Amino acid sequence: MQESTKHAYRKLCAHFFTQHMQGKELTPRTITETLVELAPQFSIAYFRRLKNAIAFGLAERKYSDAARSILEIENPVTAPGSPIKKKVQPPRAKHFSDEDYAVIAAHLLDKQHHEEWAALTLIKFTGARPAELKKMTVKDGIIAIMGAKKSHANTRGADRLLTVDDAGTLSIIETCLMILSQSDKSMDAIRHRLRDEGTRLWPRRNAVPTLYSMRHQVGSNLKASGKDARVVAYIMGHQSTNSVSVYGDKRRGNGSAIKVSPAQDAQLDEIRGKVKPAGMRRFETMIYRPDRSGPNH
């Protein structure tokens, strides 16, 4: 487990006990009852993450049996035959216009929400994932980003080294990194605050722009820039050009907004070209002869 995950779990565990267990006897039974009671308020993913965080916190305190019992809790929302409706996730915008950024950036700074401004601005200029922001560094003008999705036999997520086109943008990036490095606020808290402020600014919108939206916008901008697919994949932190299709719409992009490029030492040759999904490869193996001369009969 990465240190960043451990840190996030500790904070989430502490928040649960502070907010939901005050005045209650701290036993596996009461923790379980509280989690089950709160389950309808949470998304399925958040319930699972919270359960893991509580179990991690208990295990760190040597309450191994209690940790195991928490991990065994079944979400009542997803239990077979459950009448409880799943929490509906709000729609997520996949576009973040320059006008919207200007409005919300000014609003965040005016309200002293500096971490939210910093996170949003870093993604705007680098395309990084929210989980990658606090470990991002700058040295000698080179931005180093540690990939946050290096999993699945190391086939997803990638580290990258980027250079910036102008000194002004680099200065803004360094300021944003300084703000985040001096803050204890979690990325989840930053994400929620940004969504709340967006809802206040645009109460009639079904989907307000978020950190997720900004990363999609960077994908759109990269596609509109005409850069090679491997360059696009590298900047976005993908190991394959397959993933490029997931992010962004060229028609809504602004190529001139891209201010970063792969550094001289960037390993672009490690980016894989488009690969057919494993299921399709297996299907073709069944249908076609090894010499690809035609279908099997």
C-alpha positions, 0 to 999 in steps of 0.5 A: 500500500502506498504511503499516500493511501495510508495517509488518506485512510488515516484521515478518513478513519479519524473523520469517521470516528470524530463525526459519527462515533462521538458518545458511542461505545467503541466496539466492532458492533457499534462501528458496524451498526453505524456504518450500516446505518450510514450506508444509504448516504454514501456512494458504493465506492465511498462505503467501500473506501471508508470500510477499508480505512476504518479497518486499516486504522484499527489494524494499525492500533493492533485491533486485528480481530476488529479490523477483520470484522469491519472488512466483512461488513456487507453493504446493505445497499448492494445486498441481494434483494435490498430495497434500499436505493443506491445513491445517485451520483451527480452528473459530471461535466467533461468540459471546462471552458476558459470562461468558467475557469476565470470565474471560479478561480477568481471566486476561490481566491476571493473566498480564500480557498487557496488549495482548491485554486491551486489543485484546479490550476495545476491540472489545467497546466499539467493534466495531472490526476488529482491524486498525483498533485501533492507528489508533483515536484519541480527541479531545474524547470522540469516537472516530475509527476509520479503516476497514481494508477500504476497497477494491473501488472504495471500496465496502467499509469505512468510517471512523466517528466514535463517542460513548460513553455514559458517562465510565467506558467512555471512560476504559477505551477511552483506557487500552486505546489507550494500552497499544496505542500503547506496544507494538510487538507486532503484531496477529497476535501479539496474536491468536495469544496470545489464542487460545493463552490461550483454549485453556488456559482452555477446553481441551475447547472445539472453538472458543474465543472470539477477537477475531473472536468479539467483533466478531461478539458486538458485531454480535449486541448491536447487532441486539438493541438495536433500532437502525436498520440504518444505525446498526448498519452505521455502527458496524460500519464497513460502507458498506451495510446488506447487510453487517449480516447477516454479523455477529451473531445477535439471539437471542444479543445483549444490547442494553444492552451497546452503549455507543457511538453515531454522533457528531453529525457521522457521515455516516449518509446515506452508508450504502447500503440493501440492494442485490441482488448484481450477479449477481441484477441481471444475471439480472433484466435478462435476464429482465424487460423494461425497463418491468418489465411481465413476462418476456421471451419 
